[in-house]
Amino acid sequence: MTAKTLKPFNVIAPMEARSAGSLPEGPDWWFEPKWDGFRCLAFRDGKDVHLQAKSGKPLGRYFPEVVDMLREMEPSPFIVDGELLASAGERLSFETLQMRLHPSETRIRRLALETPASLTLFDMLLTPTADDLLTRPLRERQSALRAFAADFPKNGWLSISPGAADRALAQSWLDDAEVEGVVAKRLDEPYRQGERAMVKVKRLRTADCVVGGFRYATGSKVVGSLLLGLYNDQGLLDHVGFTSGLAAADKPALTDRLEALKAKPGFTGDKPGGPSRWATERSSEWTPVEPSLVVEVSFDHVSGGRFRHGTRLLRFRPDKSPNQCRMDQIG
C-alpha cells in the first residue's frame, strides 16, 4: 500500500476481537480499554479524507467535524485505526453517537456543533512518509503512532488510547469497573485484517446478533420477543436464542419496524421451535424477517451453540453489518 493507492480509498477489513472470560497471560501482550463507540478507520490523502465504519460503510457525512479536523492536519497521507466517541455531559454516550446517523444534512451539521465527536487512535497502518505498516508488529506501529501524535491539535478531539503491557494493571481496570472491558493485542504480530486476532474481556459478556424473526406478545399485536441469530461457518444464519426485555413504550414503533421487514426464511440454518423437552405449541409461532437489524445482548451461558437463558437487550447496533455477527463470538 502506498500513497498512490489511496484514491479511490481502499477498504481495509479492521482487525477484530474474540470474546474471552479472562485476560491472556504471558509476555508480549498489550492491554487497552474497550471503548463504547464506533470503530473507525480514517484515511487521509491531501485534502481528501475518508472515514470507514467497521462494516466497511462510509461515516464521513455523519461526522463532518472529524473530517475537517483530519483535513487540517499535516502532513499526509496516513491511515489510522481508532474509535469515534461522543459524550453526554461527563460520560461517553453510545446513544449520542447513534443520533448522528441521521439522513438530514441540517441535523447532522447542528449535532456536529452541539455534540462533537472525538477520535481516539490505537493503531497506525500507513505513515505520512508512505510506509506501509500492515505487516509490521504492533510495537512498531505504536512507535509510528506516537511520532504521528506530535502533530495532533491541542483541542483534545484527537488522541491516542491509553494502554499498558501490565496484565495486573489491566485486571484492576476490570475489577474496579473503570472500563466496560479490556482489549488485549499481541505486540509481536502484524495487523491481521478481518481476523479475530485480539482478545476482549468485558465486565458483561455480550454478543452482536442478527434479528431473524420475532414473536408477538401473548394475546397482543405488539412484539414480545426478538429471535436472535448468528452466522455459522457455512454462512447460514442459526437461531441462537431470544431477548424479551423490551420497553413497553418502544414496542409499538418496534413492531411497525419489524412488520415492514417481514420476509422468509428469516433463519437459513437452525430455526426456532426445534425439538426440545421444553417445546410448546407456541414455540413454533414466530414471524421471520429480513436479517438486517443487529442488536447487542448480554448473556451468561452458552450450551449447544445457543444461549442457555434469555438474554438482555443492550442496544441496537446500526454501525454493524449483519454478516459480521458470527458464531465465533460465543465459541
N, C-alpha and C positions, 0 to 999 in steps of 0.2 A: 504494500500500500504506500503510495506517495501522494504528494500534493495534487498531482495531475489526476488522480483517481477520485478526488472528492467531488467533482462535477460530472454527472449528477451524483449526489451523495450516495455512497454505498450503504446498504442496510447491514448492520452488524448485529448478529444474534447475541444478546447480552449473556454473560456467564451467570448461571443461576445457582440456587442453593437447594440442598435436600434437608429435610427436617430430621432432627435427632433429639434424643432425650437429655443429652449431656454434652458438654463441651469436649472436643477431642483433646487428647493428651499427647505429649511428646514434643520434640523440637520443631522449629520452622513453621509454627502456626502464628498467624496474626489475627487479632480479635478487634472487631468494631461494633458499635451499637447498630441494631437493626432499626432503620428509620421508618416512620409511618408516613410515607409519601408516595410519589410517583417515580419509579425508576426512569432515568433519563440519560440517554447518550447524546452528547452535544458535539456537533460538527461545525467547524468554522474554517472558511477559506476566503480570504479577503474580507469583503463585506457580506458575504453570504453565510448565513447561519441556519442550521437545521437541528431541531430537537426531535429525537426519536423515542417513542414510548417503548415499554417492554414488549408490547405486541408487534412492534415494527411500524406502527402508525405515527404520523407526524403530530407533534404537540405545539409547534411554534405559534400557531394562530391563537392558541388559548393563553399563552404566556408571553405576550409581546415585550413586557418589561425585562424578561430574562434574555430574549433575543437581542434587545437593544444593549443590554449590559455586556453580552459576549461580543457584540459587533464593535463595541468601543475599545475592547481590549487589544493590546499589542504585545507581541506580534502574532502572526498566523502563518500557516494553518495549524489546527490542532483537533484532536478528538479526545474527549474525556467522558468518563462514566461516573454517574452520581445519582443523586436523588433530589427531586423537586419537593420543597417543603413550604408549608404556609401555616400561619399562626392565627389563633382566635384568642385575643388577649395575651396571656403569658404562656399559653400552651400550644404545641403543634396540633394542627387540626386537619385530619384527612377529609372531613366533610367540607372544609373551606376550599380545599383543592378540587373536590368534586364539583363544587358550584362553578368553577372556572370552565368546565366542559360544557359550554353553552353555545347555541347556534348564533346568537345575536352579537354582532361585532361591537355594537354600542355598549352592551352589558359587559362584554369581555374587557373593553378599554376602561370602563368605570371600575370594575373589580380589580384591574391591574393597579389602579391608584389606591383603592380602599384596602385591599388585602394583597399586597405584592408578594410574590413568591421568592424564595431564595433557592440557591442551588449549592448543595454540599457535595464535594467530589471525593471519590475513593479510588479512582484508577485513571491512568493516562495511557492512551492507545496510540496516539500519534503526536509527536512534539512539533513545535514551530520550526524546527530545523528539518522537518520531514522524516524523522527517524521513526520507523515502524516498530512499535513495542509489543505487538500482539504475541510474538514468540519469545519474548524476554521474561524472566522470572519476576514475580511481584515486587521483590525488593528493588529491582532496577526501575520498574515502573513507578514505584513510590518515590524514588530519588528524583526522577524526572518531574513528577507531580509537585514535589516540594520546591524544585527550582522554578517551575511554572508559576507557583503561588506568589513569587516575589512581585509579579505584575498585577496581582489581584487589586481591585478597587478597595478603598478603605471603608466603604459603607456597610460591610458585613453581609451583603447579599450573595457573595460568592466565598466559599470557604472549603477547607479540607476537613473531612470527617475525622474526629479523634479516634485513636486506636492504641493498642498495646500488644506486645508479644508475651505478656504476663497472664497465664491462664487464671491464676488465683485472683488477679485484679478483675478480669472479665467475669469470673464467677461471682464476685462481690457485686457487680452491677446487677446481675440477675437476682441475687439474694436480697439486695436492698431495694429491689423494684425501681432502680434508677432508669431502666430502659425497658422497652417492650420485648426485647430479645437481643441476642448477640449473634453476629455472623463471623465465622472462622474461615480463614483463607490460608492456603499454603504459600509461604514466602518464596519457595523454590520452584513454583510452577508457572507456566505461561498462562495467558488469557485464553481459556478453553471455551470458545464461542458455543452458545446454546447448550452447554453441558451443566449438569448439577454438580459442579466441581467444588462448590463452597458448602459449608455446613451452617445451618441456622438452628438456634435453640431459642424457643420462645417461652415466656412465662406461662402462656397458654398454648397448647398445641393446636394449630389451626391448619386448614386446607382451603384452597380455592377450588370451588366446584361449579360445574355447569348445571343449570336448571333444565332438566329434561322433561319435566312434567309437573303436575300439581294435583292435589285433591281438594275438593270443596269441603268446607266445614260441615259437620253433620247437621242436616236439616237446614242448610243455608245455601245462598247463592254467591257467597264470597269465599275466597281461598282460605283453606285451613292449614295446609302444609305445602312445602316445596319439596319435590323429589330431586335428589342430588345425583350427579353422575361424574365419573372420571374416565378419561380415555385410557384404554389398555394398550399393550404392546402391538396389537393388531390394528390400532386406530379406531376401535369400536368404543362407543360410549356405554360403560357399565353403570347400572344403578348401584349406588353405594350407601344410600341412607336417605334421611329426610330431616327437615327442620320445620318446626311448627311455632316457634316463638315470635310470631308476627304481631306487631302492634295493631290493636283494633282500628285505630284511626287511619292506618295505612292500607288496610285490607281492600276497601272499595277501589282505590286507584290501582293497586297492585293486581286486583282481579281483572280490571279492564285491560291492563298491560299484558297479562298472561293470555287472556282470551283472544287478543289481537295476534298472538303468536301461535295459536293452535295449529299443529301440523304433525302428521305421523312421519316416522315412528317414535320420535322423542329419543328413546334409547335404542341404539343399534346393536348393543351387546346384551348383557344380562339385564332383564327387565324387572320392574316391581311386581310383587304378587306371586313370586316363585314359591316352590314347596317350602313349607316351614311349619313347625308344630304350633306356631302362634298364628298361622294364617286364618283369616276370616273371609266371609264373602266380600267385605268392604276392601280387603287387601288388593283385589284386582280392579277396583274402581278408581281409575286415575285418568287424567287428561294429558296426552302428550303435547309438547310444544317444540317449536324450533329451538335448537340448542344455541342460543345467542346470549343469554344472560349468565353472568358469573357472580357468584356470591362467595364471601369468606365466612367460614363457620369454624367454631371451636368444638373440639371433641375430646373424649377421654381414651377409649379403647377401640381397636380395630380387630375384627375376627372374621376370617374367611373372606377378606377383601371388602368388608363392609364395616361401617360404624356400628359398634355393638349397641349403643344407645342413641337416642335422638340428639341432634347437635344443636348448638346455639348460634343463631344468625348474628353475625357481627356487622356486616355491611355488604352492599352491592359493590362490585369491582368493575366499573366501566372502563378502567385503564388496562384490563387484562383481556387477552384473546381466549376464547373457549378452548382452542386447541393446545393451550399451554397448561390446561388443567389435567394432569396425568396421574396415573396410579402411583408413580414413584414418590408422590408427596406423602403417602401413608404407608409405604412399604417398610 
